[in-house]
Amino acid sequence: MGRGKIEIKRIENTTNRQVTFCKRRNGLLKKAYELSVLCDAEVALIVFSTRGRLYEYANNSVRGTIERYKKAFADSSNSGLSVEEANVQFYQQEASKLKRQIREIQNSNRHIVGEALSSLSLKDLKSLEGRLERGITKVRAKKNETLCAEMEFMQKREMELQNHNNYLRAQIGEHERIRQQQMQYESAATQYDENENRGYGAAAAVAAAAVGLMDSDNNHYGHAQDHLTALQLV
């Protein structure tokens, strides 16, 4: 659960009031420091305790900031400008400053690509040359670093593809060996069947020949019986 809302009023308990003062004072000093660092602002903070003890913070100096404040207050009073007018004047100055910085950056960019060099002095040209050489050195170093990284990646990729290719070759060889074994097995089975069929045919021929011989013997025996019967009748 979040902290409850604290009612802003004087703390009657002396001990609690002193503890709260120490905590809030430290927080205020910290916020003043962060404001001066983060926003590059000139900050001066002055705090007096109930006992009259002084606490202060300034990123420049308290006296210098106070003098600057007095001068700014006097200038605004003398000029007769309102707060809104002073703000408008301030933002106009800031806008002019930004426009000037933009023009300087644009001119610098044109100088880098070799344009609008006629307005530069010899000193400016030498300075520009040094900047370009340093820039080219950094670009080449980055290019070489990128090329080395890409070459290393391509070599690693080549090894991976080579290993995968070897694996595929091994798989193809294994499949081919299995196919050859199957063909040999099928050929042996076919030959065995043919031999079996040939053996059965030879056996059948032998049986048929035996039957033929038996039939021939029977016929010969029959003729012999007929001949004997005829002789007996005579």
Number of C-alpha atoms within 10 A of each C-alpha: 3 4 5 6 6 6 7 6 6 7 12 8 8 9 10 10 12 14 11 13 14 12 10 12 16 13 12 15 19 12 12 19 19 14 14 16 13 8 8 10 14 17 18 20 16 11 14 10 12 9 6 8 8 10 13 13 17 18 16 13 15 17 11 13 17 12 12 12 12 12 12 12 11 12 12 14 11 9 9 11 13 11 10 9 11 14 12 12 13 12 12 12 12 12 12 12 11 12 12 12 12 12 11 12 12 12 14 15 13 13 19 15 10 10 11 13 15 8 9 12 10 9 9 12 15 12 12 18 14 12 13 15 12 12 12 12 12 12 12 12 12 12 12 12 12 12 12 12 12 12 12 12 12 12 12 12 12 12 12 12 12 12 12 12 12 12 12 12 12 12 12 12 12 12 12 12 12 12 12 12 12 12 12 12 12 12 12 12 12 12 12 12 12 12 12 11 12 12 12 12 12 11 12 12 12 12 12 12 12 12 12 12 12 12 12 12 12 12 12 11 12 11 12 12 12 11 11 10 11 10 9 8 6 5
